[in-house]
Amino acid sequence: MVPTASELFGLKHFGIIFNFMSLGNPLGAYLFSGLLAGYLYDNEAAQQHSATCLGPDCFRVTFLILAGVCGLGTVLSIVLTMRIRPVYQMLYAGGSFRLPQSSSH
Protein backbone atom coordinates (compact mmCIF):
# COMPACT_ATOMS: atom_id res chain seq x y z
CA MET A 1 0.00 0.00 0.00
CA VAL A 2 2.83 2.40 0.76
CA PRO A 3 4.35 2.51 -2.76
CA THR A 4 0.90 2.68 -4.33
CA ALA A 5 -0.12 5.59 -2.13
CA SER A 6 3.08 7.47 -2.89
CA GLU A 7 2.59 6.97 -6.63
CA LEU A 8 -1.09 7.90 -6.57
CA PHE A 9 -0.95 10.90 -4.26
CA GLY A 10 2.69 11.99 -4.38
CA LEU A 11 5.14 12.58 -1.57
CA LYS A 12 4.10 16.09 -0.53
CA HIS A 13 1.72 14.91 2.22
CA PHE A 14 2.97 11.33 2.48
CA GLY A 15 3.11 11.30 6.30
CA ILE A 16 -0.54 12.22 6.63
CA ILE A 17 -1.58 9.71 3.97
CA PHE A 18 0.49 6.94 5.58
CA ASN A 19 -1.02 7.61 9.02
CA PHE A 20 -4.51 7.67 7.52
CA MET A 21 -3.85 4.29 5.87
CA SER A 22 -2.58 2.92 9.18
CA LEU A 23 -5.90 3.75 10.82
CA GLY A 24 -7.86 1.58 8.38
CA ASN A 25 -7.09 -1.81 9.90
CA PRO A 26 -7.87 -1.10 13.57
CA LEU A 27 -10.84 1.08 12.70
CA GLY A 28 -12.31 -1.59 10.42
CA ALA A 29 -11.71 -4.29 13.03
CA TYR A 30 -13.49 -2.22 15.67
CA LEU A 31 -16.44 -1.28 13.46
CA PHE A 32 -17.04 -4.68 11.87
CA SER A 33 -15.97 -7.09 14.61
CA GLY A 34 -16.71 -5.08 17.71
CA LEU A 35 -19.81 -3.13 16.87
CA LEU A 36 -21.48 -4.89 13.95
CA ALA A 37 -20.86 -8.52 14.91
CA GLY A 38 -21.55 -7.88 18.60
CA TYR A 39 -24.77 -6.00 17.92
CA LEU A 40 -26.12 -8.63 15.52
CA TYR A 41 -25.07 -11.50 17.82
CA ASP A 42 -26.84 -9.89 20.79
CA ASN A 43 -30.00 -9.37 18.71
CA GLU A 44 -30.01 -13.00 17.59
CA ALA A 45 -29.42 -14.20 21.16
CA ALA A 46 -32.33 -12.03 22.34
CA GLN A 47 -34.57 -13.61 19.69
CA GLN A 48 -33.61 -17.03 21.07
CA HIS A 49 -34.43 -15.80 24.63
CA SER A 50 -30.93 -16.68 25.84
CA ALA A 51 -27.67 -15.02 26.79
CA THR A 52 -25.84 -17.05 24.15
CA CYS A 53 -26.71 -17.74 20.56
CA LEU A 54 -26.85 -21.25 19.15
CA GLY A 55 -26.91 -22.31 15.53
CA PRO A 56 -25.82 -20.91 12.20
CA ASP A 57 -28.10 -17.88 12.41
CA CYS A 58 -25.83 -16.17 14.97
CA PHE A 59 -23.37 -14.80 12.43
CA ARG A 60 -25.22 -15.28 9.14
CA VAL A 61 -26.07 -11.59 8.63
CA THR A 62 -22.59 -10.54 9.77
CA PHE A 63 -21.06 -12.94 7.27
CA LEU A 64 -23.22 -11.63 4.45
CA ILE A 65 -22.39 -8.00 5.27
CA LEU A 66 -18.64 -8.71 5.45
CA ALA A 67 -18.80 -10.73 2.21
CA GLY A 68 -20.51 -7.77 0.55
CA VAL A 69 -17.83 -5.38 1.83
CA CYS A 70 -15.11 -7.71 0.50
CA GLY A 71 -16.89 -7.90 -2.85
CA LEU A 72 -17.11 -4.12 -2.99
CA GLY A 73 -13.40 -3.88 -2.18
CA THR A 74 -12.62 -6.31 -5.00
CA VAL A 75 -14.67 -4.30 -7.50
CA LEU A 76 -13.03 -1.04 -6.40
CA SER A 77 -9.57 -2.61 -6.73
CA ILE A 78 -10.36 -3.73 -10.26
CA VAL A 79 -11.65 -0.26 -11.15
CA LEU A 80 -8.49 1.33 -9.71
CA THR A 81 -6.31 -1.10 -11.66
CA MET A 82 -8.13 -0.34 -14.91
CA ARG A 83 -7.90 3.43 -14.36
CA ILE A 84 -4.20 3.37 -13.46
CA ARG A 85 -3.03 0.95 -16.15
CA PRO A 86 -2.65 3.60 -18.91
CA VAL A 87 -0.53 5.73 -16.59
CA TYR A 88 1.87 2.88 -15.90
CA GLN A 89 2.00 1.93 -19.58
CA MET A 90 2.90 5.51 -20.45
CA LEU A 91 5.50 5.82 -17.69
CA TYR A 92 7.29 2.53 -18.24
CA ALA A 93 6.85 2.01 -21.99
CA GLY A 94 10.29 3.44 -22.68
CA GLY A 95 11.95 0.69 -20.71
CA SER A 96 13.22 2.88 -17.90
CA PHE A 97 13.62 -0.15 -15.67
CA ARG A 98 15.80 -2.23 -17.94
CA LEU A 99 18.70 -3.88 -16.26
CA PRO A 100 22.06 -2.44 -17.31
CA GLN A 101 24.06 -4.62 -19.63
CA SER A 102 26.81 -6.27 -17.71
CA SER A 103 30.31 -6.18 -19.05
CA SER A 104 32.05 -9.51 -19.47
CA HIS A 105 35.07 -8.94 -17.19
All heavy atoms as an XYZ file, in Angstrom:
797
protein
N       0.808     -1.195      0.000
C       0.000      0.000      0.000
C       0.851      1.259      0.000
O       0.442      2.260     -0.561
C      -0.912      0.014      1.230
C      -2.082     -0.906      1.125
S      -3.202     -0.955      2.544
C      -3.033      0.590      3.336
N       2.013      1.202      0.645
C       2.830      2.400      0.758
C       3.336      2.881     -0.605
O       3.174      4.061     -0.937
C       3.981      2.168      1.750
C       4.926      3.336      1.768
C       3.425      1.920      3.136
N       3.916      2.012     -1.443
C       4.348      2.507     -2.757
C       3.184      2.969     -3.630
O       3.309      3.955     -4.353
C       5.049      1.306     -3.396
C       5.382      0.400     -2.289
C       4.352      0.644     -1.228
N       2.064      2.285     -3.537
C       0.901      2.679     -4.332
C       0.397      4.050     -3.904
O       0.076      4.892     -4.744
C      -0.217      1.633     -4.185
O       0.297      0.359     -4.561
C      -1.400      1.978     -5.050
N       0.341      4.287     -2.610
C      -0.121      5.589     -2.126
C       0.831      6.696     -2.542
O       0.395      7.789     -2.912
C      -0.262      5.563     -0.608
N       2.131      6.435     -2.499
C       3.078      7.474     -2.892
C       2.992      7.760     -4.383
O       3.163      8.901     -4.805
C       4.505      7.069     -2.504
O       4.928      5.957     -3.249
N       2.710      6.741     -5.196
C       2.591      6.968     -6.631
C       1.269      7.633     -6.989
O       1.204      8.431     -7.913
C       2.738      5.651     -7.390
C       4.162      5.137     -7.372
C       4.323      3.864     -8.167
O       3.341      3.400     -8.775
O       5.444      3.339     -8.169
N       0.212      7.312     -6.262
C      -1.090      7.898     -6.568
C      -1.208      9.333     -6.081
O      -1.745     10.193     -6.781
C      -2.207      7.065     -5.934
C      -2.501      5.721     -6.564
C      -3.553      4.995     -5.755
C      -2.952      5.874     -7.992
N      -0.723      9.603     -4.883
C      -0.952     10.900     -4.264
C       0.300     11.760     -4.144
O       0.215     12.903     -3.716
C      -1.562     10.707     -2.876
C      -2.829      9.900     -2.888
C      -2.866      8.641     -2.326
C      -3.976     10.395     -3.488
C      -4.031      7.892     -2.337
C      -5.146      9.656     -3.505
C      -5.165      8.398     -2.927
N       1.457     11.222     -4.472
C       2.694     11.991     -4.382
C       3.291     11.943     -2.987
O       2.759     11.321     -2.075
N       4.412     12.619     -2.836
C       5.141     12.580     -1.574
C       4.975     13.846     -0.738
O       5.532     13.938      0.353
C       6.627     12.341     -1.845
C       6.965     11.000     -2.491
C       8.437     10.935     -2.839
C       6.581      9.859     -1.566
N       4.225     14.818     -1.236
C       4.098     16.088     -0.528
C       3.478     15.909      0.859
O       3.967     16.452      1.842
C       3.280     17.069     -1.356
C       3.191     18.442     -0.731
C       2.475     19.406     -1.641
C       2.421     20.790     -1.002
N       1.699     21.732     -1.847
N       2.410     15.148      0.943
C       1.720     14.909      2.216
C       1.748     13.423      2.555
O       0.766     12.881      3.074
C       0.270     15.381      2.137
C       0.140     16.838      1.831
N       0.459     17.814      2.741
C      -0.253     17.476      0.708
C       0.257     18.998      2.195
N      -0.180     18.818      0.953
N       2.885     12.782      2.324
C       2.966     11.333      2.483
C       2.763     10.904      3.932
O       2.143      9.879      4.196
C       4.307     10.812      1.963
C       4.425      9.328      2.052
C       3.703      8.525      1.206
C       5.240      8.751      3.002
C       3.784      7.157      1.287
C       5.334      7.380      3.092
C       4.609      6.582      2.234
N       3.267     11.665      4.888
C       3.112     11.302      6.296
C       1.659     11.234      6.716
O       1.241     10.308      7.412
N       0.881     12.203      6.288
C      -0.543     12.223      6.628
C      -1.254     11.057      5.952
O      -2.076     10.377      6.575
C      -1.172     13.563      6.210
C      -0.569     14.695      7.036
C      -2.685     13.532      6.361
C      -0.953     16.072      6.554
N      -0.937     10.811      4.698
C      -1.578      9.715      3.967
C      -1.216      8.376      4.588
O      -2.062      7.496      4.758
C      -1.193      9.781      2.469
C      -1.785     11.042      1.856
C      -1.663      8.541      1.740
C      -1.261     11.357      0.474
N       0.055      8.191      4.974
C       0.488      6.941      5.584
C      -0.221      6.715      6.919
O      -0.673      5.612      7.219
C       2.006      6.943      5.785
C       2.511      5.698      6.429
C       2.616      4.528      5.707
C       2.877      5.691      7.768
C       3.076      3.367      6.294
C       3.328      4.545      8.368
C       3.435      3.376      7.625
N      -0.332      7.756      7.734
C      -1.018      7.610      9.020
C      -2.504      7.343      8.821
O      -3.105      6.577      9.581
C      -0.815      8.858      9.875
C       0.589      8.943     10.403
O       1.239      7.932     10.636
N       1.083     10.146     10.585
N      -3.108      7.938      7.809
C      -4.509      7.675      7.517
C      -4.706      6.220      7.095
O      -5.667      5.573      7.498
C      -5.002      8.630      6.427
C      -6.455      8.498      6.114
C      -7.417      8.923      7.007
C      -6.861      7.934      4.913
C      -8.766      8.802      6.723
C      -8.204      7.814      4.622
C      -9.152      8.237      5.527
N      -3.771      5.694      6.276
C      -3.846      4.288      5.869
C      -3.656      3.363      7.067
O      -4.264      2.294      7.142
C      -2.791      3.972      4.808
C      -3.078      4.556      3.473
S      -1.918      4.062      2.178
C      -0.369      3.954      2.992
N      -2.822      3.751      8.006
C      -2.576      2.921      9.180
C      -3.804      2.817     10.076
O      -3.941      1.861     10.833
C      -1.408      3.484      9.986
O      -0.236      3.468      9.212
N      -4.685      3.789     10.014
C      -5.903      3.749     10.821
C      -6.948      2.783     10.274
O      -7.858      2.395     11.002
C      -6.527      5.144     10.894
C      -5.850      6.144     11.797
C      -6.514      7.506     11.642
C      -5.904      5.695     13.228
N      -6.833      2.405      9.015
C      -7.856      1.584      8.377
C      -8.049      0.229      9.023
O      -9.185     -0.199      9.263
N      -6.978     -0.461      9.343
C      -7.092     -1.809      9.899
C      -7.713     -1.819     11.292
O      -8.695     -2.536     11.509
C      -5.718     -2.475      9.894
C      -5.805     -3.951     10.095
O      -6.867     -4.533      9.995
N      -4.677     -4.567     10.383
N      -7.213     -1.052     12.253
C      -7.865     -1.102     13.569
C      -9.275     -0.508     13.568
O     -10.159     -1.001     14.279
C      -6.930     -0.310     14.485
C      -6.031      0.453     13.604
C      -5.999     -0.243     12.288
N      -9.506      0.501     12.761
C     -10.838      1.082     12.699
C     -11.840      0.092     12.102
O     -12.956     -0.068     12.607
C     -10.814      2.377     11.885
C     -12.093      3.182     11.848
C     -12.467      3.657     13.237
C     -11.939      4.353     10.909
N     -11.444     -0.586     11.029
C     -12.311     -1.591     10.424
C     -12.569     -2.759     11.357
O     -13.687     -3.278     11.440
N     -11.533     -3.198     12.078
C     -11.712     -4.294     13.033
C     -12.688     -3.896     14.133
O     -13.540     -4.692     14.541
C     -10.371     -4.690     13.635
N     -12.580     -2.672     14.623
C     -13.494     -2.221     15.671
C     -14.926     -2.106     15.148
O     -15.871     -2.572     15.796
C     -13.033     -0.880     16.237
C     -14.009     -0.277     17.208
C     -14.198     -0.850     18.458
C     -14.748      0.846     16.871
C     -15.108     -0.305     19.357
C     -15.651      1.396     17.755
C     -15.833      0.814     19.003
O     -16.731      1.354     19.878
N     -15.088     -1.493     13.981
C     -16.438     -1.284     13.456
C     -17.123     -2.596     13.084
O     -18.282     -2.827     13.437
C     -16.401     -0.359     12.245
C     -16.065      1.101     12.524
C     -15.953      1.870     11.214
C     -17.110      1.727     13.411
N     -16.403     -3.460     12.368
C     -17.040     -4.678     11.874
C     -17.087     -5.775     12.928
O     -18.115     -6.423     13.111
C     -16.335     -5.180     10.618
C     -16.581     -4.307      9.419
C     -15.536     -3.722      8.739
C     -17.863     -4.069      8.975
C     -15.766     -2.919      7.643
C     -18.108     -3.263      7.880
C     -17.051     -2.690      7.209
N     -15.994     -6.000     13.634
C     -15.974     -7.087     14.611
C     -16.594     -6.667     15.936
O     -17.375     -7.410     16.521
C     -14.539     -7.567     14.851
O     -14.004     -8.099     13.674
N     -16.230     -5.509     16.409
C     -16.714     -5.083     17.712
C     -18.157     -4.639     17.700
O     -18.993     -5.150     18.455
N     -18.460     -3.693     16.863
C     -19.811     -3.127     16.872
C     -20.818     -3.960     16.081
O     -21.851     -4.359     16.609
C     -19.772     -1.703     16.330
C     -19.007     -0.687     17.178
C     -19.052      0.683     16.514
C     -19.585     -0.607     18.574
N     -20.524     -4.214     14.813
C     -21.484     -4.893     13.948
C     -21.746     -6.329     14.398
O     -22.893     -6.720     14.630
C     -21.002     -4.878     12.498
C     -21.901     -5.608     11.506
C     -23.168     -4.797     11.274
C     -21.183     -5.866     10.217
N     -20.676     -7.120     14.546
C     -20.858     -8.525     14.914
C     -21.454     -8.653     16.310
O     -22.343     -9.489     16.544
C     -19.528     -9.266     14.831
N     -21.008     -7.819     17.247
C     -21.552     -7.879     18.600
C     -23.017     -7.503     18.654
O     -23.822     -8.162     19.337
N     -23.376     -6.444     17.941
C     -24.767     -5.999     17.924
C     -25.679     -7.059     17.316
O     -26.735     -7.394     17.880
C     -24.879     -4.687     17.149
C     -26.278     -4.185     16.975
C     -26.954     -3.579     18.033
C     -26.945     -4.324     15.761
C     -28.255     -3.125     17.885
C     -28.242     -3.878     15.604
C     -28.895     -3.278     16.665
O     -30.184     -2.833     16.515
N     -25.282     -7.627     16.175
C     -26.121     -8.630     15.523
C     -26.189     -9.926     16.330
O     -27.234    -10.583     16.385
C     -25.610     -8.890     14.110
C     -25.755     -7.714     13.144
C     -25.098     -8.027     11.815
C     -27.214     -7.350     12.957
N     -25.077    -10.299     16.984
C     -25.070    -11.498     17.823
C     -26.023    -11.312     19.008
O     -26.795    -12.217     19.339
C     -23.654    -11.777     18.317
C     -23.537    -13.003     19.178
C     -23.324    -14.254     18.605
C     -23.636    -12.916     20.556
C     -23.210    -15.389     19.399
C     -23.533    -14.041     21.357
C     -23.320    -15.275     20.769
O     -23.208    -16.380     21.547
N     -25.950    -10.154     19.653
C     -26.836     -9.892     20.793
C     -28.305     -9.895     20.369
O     -29.166    -10.393     21.112
C     -26.485     -8.562     21.448
C     -25.163     -8.615     22.192
O     -24.679     -9.731     22.481
O     -24.598     -7.530     22.453
N     -28.612     -9.351     19.201
C     -29.998     -9.370     18.711
C     -30.473    -10.798     18.458
O     -31.612    -11.146     18.792
C     -30.127     -8.551     17.430
C     -30.227     -7.077     17.709
O     -30.461     -6.672     18.835
N     -30.065     -6.277     16.672
N     -29.616    -11.614     17.870
C     -30.007    -13.002     17.594
C     -30.168    -13.782     18.898
O     -31.083    -14.599     19.030
C     -28.979    -13.668     16.685
C     -29.376    -15.035     16.199
C     -30.631    -15.041     15.352
O     -30.858    -14.088     14.590
O     -31.405    -16.014     15.438
N     -29.287    -13.539     19.866
C     -29.425    -14.202     21.161
C     -30.713    -13.771     21.862
O     -31.382    -14.585     22.514
C     -28.213    -13.901     22.041
N     -31.079    -12.509     21.735
C     -32.328    -12.033     22.338
C     -33.534    -12.686     21.677
O     -34.533    -12.988     22.356
C     -32.412    -10.518     22.226
N     -33.464    -12.936     20.381
C     -34.569    -13.612     19.693
C     -34.705    -15.057     20.151
O     -35.783    -15.628     20.110
C     -34.358    -13.561     18.182
C     -34.578    -12.196     17.596
C     -34.324    -12.174     16.084
O     -33.993    -13.185     15.489
N     -34.487    -11.005     15.489
N     -33.581    -15.657     20.579
C     -33.610    -17.033     21.074
C     -33.915    -17.080     22.581
O     -33.917    -18.150     23.169
C     -32.275    -17.726     20.794
C     -31.990    -17.935     19.338
C     -30.666    -18.647     19.093
O     -29.990    -19.071     20.006
N     -30.317    -18.784     17.819
N     -34.126    -15.914     23.195
C     -34.426    -15.800     24.630
C     -33.331    -16.462     25.468
O     -33.607    -17.236     26.376
C     -35.798    -16.402     24.969
C     -36.901    -15.825     24.150
N     -37.300    -14.508     24.298
C     -37.678    -16.347     23.158
C     -38.290    -14.263     23.456
N     -38.536    -15.353     22.744
N     -32.080    -16.112     25.134
C     -30.935    -16.679     25.836
C     -29.814    -15.653     25.869
O     -29.825    -14.675     25.119
C     -30.468    -17.951     25.106
O     -29.287    -18.449     25.691
N     -28.840    -15.907     26.743
C     -27.674    -15.022     26.791
C     -26.660    -15.389     25.718
O     -25.794    -14.580     25.364
C     -27.024    -15.080     28.171
N     -26.735    -16.602     25.221
C     -25.837    -17.046     24.148
C     -26.663    -17.460     22.949
O     -27.824    -17.835     23.062
C     -24.967    -18.240     24.602
O     -25.830    -19.317     24.986
C     -24.077    -17.860     25.758
N     -26.032    -17.407     21.805
C     -26.713    -17.738     20.564
C     -26.248    -19.110     20.094
O     -25.056    -19.421     20.138
C     -26.372    -16.676     19.513
S     -27.228    -16.916     17.959
N     -27.183    -19.921     19.641
C     -26.855    -21.255     19.150
C     -27.328    -21.395     17.706
O     -28.394    -20.922     17.349
C     -27.527    -22.329     20.014
C     -27.137    -22.342     21.494
C     -27.999    -23.325     22.264
C     -25.674    -22.686     21.648
N     -26.517    -22.042     16.899
C     -26.909    -22.311     15.527
C     -26.236    -21.400     14.522
O     -25.522    -20.458     14.881
N     -26.481    -21.671     13.260
C     -25.816    -20.907     12.199
C     -26.369    -19.498     12.001
O     -25.757    -18.683     11.315
C     -26.050    -21.759     10.953
C     -27.309    -22.498     11.235
C     -27.290    -22.761     12.718
N     -27.512    -19.204     12.600
C     -28.104    -17.876     12.413
C     -27.380    -16.787     13.191
O     -27.621    -15.601     12.956
C     -29.577    -17.896     12.833
C     -30.413    -18.772     11.918
O     -30.049    -18.870     10.725
O     -31.402    -19.343     12.398
N     -26.490    -17.155     14.110
C     -25.834    -16.167     14.969
C     -25.008    -15.177     14.157
O     -25.025    -13.986     14.434
C     -24.938    -16.873     15.981
S     -25.846    -17.982     17.068
N     -24.267    -15.668     13.187
C     -23.372    -14.801     12.432
C     -23.690    -14.771     10.937
O     -22.876    -14.331     10.146
C     -21.917    -15.241     12.639
C     -21.419    -14.976     14.030
C     -21.273    -15.999     14.930
C     -21.122    -13.686     14.429
C     -20.824    -15.753     16.212
C     -20.670    -13.423     15.705
C     -20.520    -14.469     16.608
N     -24.865    -15.243     10.558
C     -25.219    -15.282      9.138
C     -25.263    -13.878      8.524
O     -24.666    -13.621      7.482
C     -26.560    -15.974      8.935
C     -26.960    -16.114      7.483
C     -28.319    -16.771      7.353
N     -28.421    -17.911      8.231
C     -28.436    -19.181      7.812
N     -28.377    -19.441      6.541
N     -28.530    -20.170      8.660
N     -25.951    -12.951      9.160
C     -26.068    -11.587      8.626
C     -24.702    -10.899      8.638
O     -24.341    -10.198      7.689
C     -27.115    -10.783      9.438
C     -27.173     -9.351      8.957
C     -28.480    -11.433      9.329
N     -23.930    -11.116      9.710
C     -22.588    -10.540      9.773
C     -21.736    -11.054      8.625
O     -21.013    -10.289      7.975
C     -21.921    -10.886     11.115
O     -22.754    -10.443     12.171
C     -20.561    -10.243     11.224
N     -21.813    -12.357      8.370
C     -21.056    -12.944      7.267
C     -21.468    -12.331      5.934
O     -20.611    -11.989      5.106
C     -21.249    -14.460      7.231
C     -20.667    -15.092      6.009
C     -19.301    -15.296      5.894
C     -21.480    -15.480      4.952
C     -18.767    -15.871      4.765
C     -20.951    -16.057      3.820
C     -19.588    -16.257      3.727
N     -22.751    -12.180      5.716
C     -23.224    -11.627      4.446
C     -22.789    -10.169      4.275
O     -22.399     -9.760      3.178
C     -24.739    -11.753      4.347
C     -25.272    -13.189      4.236
C     -26.798    -13.201      4.300
C     -24.771    -13.856      2.977
N     -22.822     -9.394      5.351
C     -22.386     -7.998      5.265
C     -20.892     -7.926      4.969
O     -20.453     -7.170      4.093
C     -22.744     -7.243      6.561
C     -24.253     -7.067      6.661
C     -22.034     -5.897      6.617
C     -24.717     -6.516      7.989
N     -20.085     -8.729      5.675
C     -18.640     -8.707      5.449
C     -18.282     -9.250      4.064
O     -17.343     -8.765      3.425
C     -17.922     -9.493      6.540
C     -17.979     -8.864      7.926
C     -17.281     -9.746      8.944
C     -17.397     -7.478      7.930
N     -19.024    -10.233      3.578
C     -18.797    -10.732      2.215
C     -19.116     -9.641      1.192
O     -18.402     -9.478      0.201
C     -19.642    -11.975      1.961
N     -20.181     -8.882      1.437
C     -20.514     -7.766      0.553
C     -19.448     -6.683      0.558
O     -19.095     -6.134     -0.494
N     -18.893     -6.380      1.737
C     -17.834     -5.381      1.829
C     -16.584     -5.868      1.087
O     -15.924     -5.088      0.380
C     -17.523     -5.052      3.304
C     -16.263     -4.221      3.436
C     -18.693     -4.331      3.933
N     -16.263     -7.153      1.236
C     -15.111     -7.712      0.501
C     -15.348     -7.675     -1.002
O     -14.434     -7.377     -1.777
C     -14.839     -9.146      0.954
S     -14.133     -9.257      2.590
N     -16.566     -7.984     -1.428
C     -16.888     -7.902     -2.847
C     -16.772     -6.480     -3.375
O     -16.255     -6.253     -4.472
N     -17.231     -5.520     -2.602
C     -17.108     -4.115     -2.989
C     -15.638     -3.716     -3.083
O     -15.235     -3.015     -4.014
C     -17.841     -3.228     -1.984
C     -17.747     -1.729     -2.225
C     -18.457     -1.353     -3.523
C     -18.332     -0.969     -1.043
N     -14.833     -4.163     -2.134
C     -13.396     -3.879     -2.182
C     -12.739     -4.471     -3.413
O     -11.863     -3.849     -4.023
N     -13.154     -5.670     -3.796
C     -12.616     -6.307     -4.996
C     -12.979     -5.504     -6.243
O     -12.135     -5.255     -7.104
C     -13.145     -7.747     -5.116
O     -12.756     -8.473     -3.947
C     -12.615     -8.432     -6.355
N     -14.231     -5.091     -6.336
C     -14.669     -4.303     -7.496
C     -13.917     -2.976     -7.557
O     -13.444     -2.560     -8.631
C     -16.202     -4.080     -7.438
C     -16.644     -3.045     -8.453
C     -16.928     -5.388     -7.655
N     -13.761     -2.314     -6.415
C     -13.031     -1.043     -6.402
C     -11.555     -1.228     -6.761
O     -10.971     -0.369     -7.427
C     -13.168     -0.370     -5.040
C     -14.564      0.141     -4.698
C     -14.603      0.684     -3.281
C     -15.024      1.181     -5.700
N     -10.953     -2.336     -6.353
C      -9.566     -2.614     -6.728
C      -9.429     -2.825     -8.229
O      -8.466     -2.360     -8.846
C      -9.051     -3.850     -5.989
O      -8.985     -3.613     -4.620
N     -10.391     -3.513     -8.811
C     -10.356     -3.733    -10.262
C     -10.534     -2.407    -11.003
O      -9.837     -2.141    -11.991
C     -11.435     -4.763    -10.666
C     -11.052     -6.148    -10.137
C     -11.623     -4.801    -12.177
C     -12.141     -7.186    -10.265
N     -11.447     -1.567    -10.524
C     -11.649     -0.258    -11.153
C     -10.370      0.573    -11.048
O      -9.941      1.215    -12.022
C     -12.847      0.477    -10.514
C     -12.904      1.930    -10.929
C     -14.142     -0.233    -10.868
N      -9.737      0.578     -9.885
C      -8.490      1.326     -9.713
C      -7.400      0.795    -10.639
O      -6.667      1.574    -11.255
C      -8.026      1.259     -8.261
C      -6.719      1.980     -7.946
C      -6.876      3.475     -8.159
C      -6.275      1.676     -6.535
N      -7.304     -0.510    -10.771
C      -6.311     -1.098    -11.663
C      -6.562     -0.689    -13.111
O      -5.623     -0.357    -13.841
C      -6.343     -2.635    -11.542
O      -6.069     -2.990    -10.193
C      -5.332     -3.286    -12.454
N      -7.815     -0.702    -13.528
C      -8.126     -0.337    -14.907
C      -7.862      1.144    -15.167
O      -7.411      1.518    -16.246
C      -9.592     -0.688    -15.213
C      -9.834     -2.178    -15.270
S     -11.567     -2.645    -15.396
C     -12.115     -1.715    -16.783
N      -8.123      1.992    -14.174
C      -7.896      3.431    -14.362
C      -6.418      3.787    -14.341
O      -6.011      4.747    -14.969
C      -8.633      4.217    -13.275
C     -10.140      4.149    -13.463
C     -10.825      5.133    -12.610
N     -10.404      6.481    -13.001
C     -10.852      7.576    -12.450
N     -11.714      7.494    -11.481
N     -10.435      8.751    -12.842
N      -5.620      3.030    -13.612
C      -4.198      3.370    -13.458
C      -3.331      2.716    -14.532
O      -2.217      3.160    -14.763
C      -3.776      2.950    -12.039
C      -3.827      4.123    -11.216
C      -2.525      2.230    -11.958
C      -3.046      4.912    -10.551
N      -3.825      1.672    -15.160
C      -3.028      0.945    -16.148
C      -2.465      1.839    -17.256
O      -1.280      1.735    -17.581
C      -3.843     -0.187    -16.751
C      -3.033     -1.010    -17.753
C      -3.799     -2.170    -18.267
N      -3.952     -3.098    -17.158
C      -4.690     -4.173    -17.214
N      -5.354     -4.459    -18.297
N      -4.777     -4.981    -16.178
N      -3.240      2.744    -17.867
C      -2.653      3.596    -18.915
C      -1.510      4.476    -18.398
O      -0.555      4.746    -19.122
C      -3.821      4.457    -19.399
C      -5.045      3.741    -18.983
C      -4.690      2.965    -17.768
N      -1.599      4.897    -17.158
C      -0.531      5.726    -16.593
C       0.764      4.931    -16.504
O       1.834      5.399    -16.898
C      -0.941      6.268    -15.210
C       0.208      7.009    -14.553
C      -2.160      7.153    -15.331
N       0.671      3.704    -16.002
C       1.871      2.876    -15.904
C       2.411      2.493    -17.279
O       3.619      2.416    -17.477
C       1.597      1.626    -15.076
C       1.597      1.893    -13.605
C       0.440      1.731    -12.853
C       2.746      2.321    -12.952
C       0.429      1.985    -11.506
C       2.746      2.575    -11.611
C       1.591      2.405    -10.884
O       1.582      2.655     -9.540
N       1.526      2.244    -18.228
C       1.996      1.931    -19.575
C       2.724      3.115    -20.183
O       3.734      2.951    -20.856
C       0.824      1.512    -20.463
C       0.296      0.140    -20.130
C      -0.947     -0.214    -20.927
O      -1.574      0.645    -21.541
N      -1.307     -1.489    -20.914
N       2.246      4.323    -19.932
C       2.899      5.511    -20.452
C       4.237      5.740    -19.746
O       5.243      6.064    -20.382
C       2.003      6.731    -20.260
C       2.597      8.022    -20.800
S       1.569      9.442    -20.448
C       1.636      9.503    -18.672
N       4.280      5.558    -18.438
C       5.501      5.817    -17.688
C       6.615      4.830    -18.000
O       7.782      5.207    -18.096
C       5.211      5.776    -16.181
C       4.462      6.954    -15.597
C       4.151      6.697    -14.138
C       5.281      8.224    -15.740
N       6.259      3.562    -18.129
C       7.285      2.531    -18.245
C       7.400      1.933    -19.633
O       8.067      0.922    -19.818
C       7.031      1.431    -17.220
C       6.992      1.968    -15.813
C       5.913      1.713    -14.977
C       8.031      2.753    -15.324
C       5.873      2.219    -13.696
C       7.997      3.262    -14.047
C       6.921      2.983    -13.237
O       6.885      3.487    -11.970
N       6.776      2.539    -20.633
C       6.848      2.009    -21.993
C       8.237      2.186    -22.588
O       8.659      1.405    -23.429
C       5.808      2.685    -22.879
N       8.963      3.190    -22.142
C      10.289      3.442    -22.682
C      11.360      2.520    -22.146
O      12.515      2.609    -22.537
N      10.982      1.627    -21.249
C      11.954      0.690    -20.707
C      12.881      1.327    -19.691
O      14.071      1.043    -19.665
N      12.368      2.191    -18.856
C      13.218      2.881    -17.899
C      13.732      1.964    -16.806
O      14.649      2.313    -16.092
C      12.452      4.049    -17.269
O      11.313      3.557    -16.591
N      13.156      0.762    -16.698
C      13.618     -0.153    -15.666
C      14.362     -1.346    -16.258
O      14.372     -2.419    -15.692
C      12.440     -0.637    -14.813
C      12.007      0.377    -13.819
C      10.839      1.077    -14.004
C      12.783      0.654    -12.713
C      10.430      2.030    -13.094
C      12.383      1.605    -11.790
C      11.215      2.287    -11.984
N      14.980     -1.163    -17.376
C      15.796     -2.233    -17.941
C      17.051     -2.398    -17.109
O      17.626     -1.442    -16.615
C      16.189     -1.914    -19.380
C      15.043     -1.987    -20.330
C      15.530     -1.788    -21.749
N      14.413     -1.631    -22.629
C      14.478     -1.159    -23.831
N      15.645     -0.757    -24.326
N      13.404     -1.063    -24.581
N      17.466     -3.621    -16.975
C      18.702     -3.884    -16.260
C      19.893     -3.455    -17.121
O      19.895     -3.662    -18.335
C      18.811     -5.377    -15.919
C      17.792     -5.902    -14.946
C      17.929     -7.430    -14.812
C      17.944     -5.246    -13.595
N      20.897     -2.846    -16.520
C      22.059     -2.439    -17.308
C      22.780     -3.667    -17.836
O      22.804     -4.717    -17.201
C      22.922     -1.661    -16.311
C      22.449     -2.096    -14.970
C      21.020     -2.516    -15.123
N      23.314     -3.506    -19.040
C      24.055     -4.623    -19.631
C      25.355     -4.790    -18.883
O      26.097     -3.853    -18.656
C      24.319     -4.361    -21.107
C      23.033     -4.334    -21.916
C      23.329     -4.078    -23.377
O      24.466     -3.901    -23.783
N      22.280     -4.058    -24.184
N      25.596     -6.008    -18.472
C      26.811     -6.271    -17.711
C      27.974     -6.470    -18.669
O      27.852     -7.033    -19.745
C      26.614     -7.505    -16.821
O      26.369     -8.635    -17.646
N      29.096     -5.995    -18.237
C      30.308     -6.183    -19.045
C      30.887     -7.547    -18.724
O      30.771     -8.056    -17.616
C      31.327     -5.086    -18.755
O      31.672     -5.128    -17.393
N      31.499     -8.162    -19.654
C      32.049     -9.508    -19.468
C      33.492     -9.409    -18.996
O      34.428     -9.624    -19.752
C      31.928    -10.311    -20.753
O      32.593     -9.635    -21.798
N      33.718     -9.021    -17.771
C      35.066     -8.939    -17.193
C      35.477    -10.247    -16.647
O      34.950    -10.929    -15.951
C      35.132     -7.907    -16.078
C      35.085     -6.480    -16.576
N      35.705     -6.057    -17.686
C      34.445     -5.401    -16.066
C      35.493     -4.764    -17.865
N      34.703     -4.356    -16.868
